[in-house]
Amino acid sequence: MLEKQEIIDLKQTLALCASVCEDCAAVGFSRIQYGTLKKWWPTDRDYADVCALTASLLMLSSDMDYARLLNCEKACRMCAEVCSGYDQEHCRICAKICLKCADICRSYYQRLKV
């Protein structure tokens, strides 16, 4: 079980990642033609939703909820992969933050599964 401060820190990391994904999607939406946009914009928003939902579920503090960290890790890695394929600064930032969040989710999960 995580300590209260660890849960707060993890929630802040997840919230930051969700916010960066939302920002990336918003900037992309305003800059890219819809034909190209429709390939990644909805998924960027979906990844943000996964982070936000994971942060919300952490407050329940049950062991089953911690397994959701693996789903969040996967979503963050997928988002990073998508965003790393674009040259825009907002995409590079999103990819970097998502990779960091994925690593943190994996780290916390590894500690909890023992």
N, C-alpha and C positions, 0 to 999 in steps of 0.2 A: 504494500500500500504506500502511496506517495504521501509525503508530508504536505500540510496545507500550503506552505510557501512554494513547494515544487509544483503543485497543481496550479497555483496562481501564475507561476513562471511559464508553465506549459500552455496555459490558456492564453497568455499574452503573446507567446510565439505563434500559436494557431491564429489568433485574431490578427496579428500583423500579416501573416501569410494570406489570410482571407482578404484582407484589405488591399494588399499589393496585387493579388489576382483580380480583384474587382477593378482596381485602378487601371491595370493593364488592359482589361477588357474594355473599359470605358474609353481609354485613349485610343485603342485600336479601332473601336467602333467609330470614333470621330475622324479617323485618318485613312481607313482602308475601305475600298469599294466593297459593297456587299457580296459580290461574287467570290472574292477571296476570303472575306470576313466570315462567311457562314461556315467555313471549314473548322475554325478554331474558337471563335468568339463564344459560342454556347458552352463549349467544354471548359474554357477559362472560368466562366461563371460557375459551372458545376464544381470545379475544383475548389473554388472559394467557398461554396456551400458545404463541401465535405469538411473543410477546416473549421468552419463556424459550427457545424453540427457536432463535430468531435469535441470542440471546446465546451459546448453546452452539456454534452453527455458526461464529461469528466466530473462535473459537479455531483453526479450520482454516486461516484466513488465505489462502484462494484467491480469485481474482477472482470466480469463479462464486458463491461464498458471499455476497459483498457485494451481489449483485443481490437477495438475499433482504431486504435493507433496504427495498426498494420494497414488498414484500409486508407487511412489518412496518409501514411507514408507512401503507399502506392500512388494515390492521387497526386501527391506533391511531386513525385518523380515523373509521372506522366506529364504534368503541367510543365515542369522544367524542360522536359524533352521537347514538347511542342514549342515553348517560348524560345528555347535556344536555337531554333531554326529561323528566327527572325533577327534582323539587324537593328531594329529599333531599341533605343535605350530602355524604354519601359519594359520591353520583353526580356532584355538582359537582366534587369533588376529582378523581375518576376522569377526568372529561372534560378538566379542566385538564392533568393529568399526561399523558394520552394525546395531547393536542394538542402538548404540548411534546416528547414522545418522537417523534411523527410528524415534527415539524420537524427534530429532531436526526437522525433516520434519513435524511431527504431531504438534509440538509446534508452528511452523511458520504458518501452515495451520489454526490452531485454532484461532490464532490472526487475520488472514486475512479474515476468513469467517464471522466475526462479522460485 
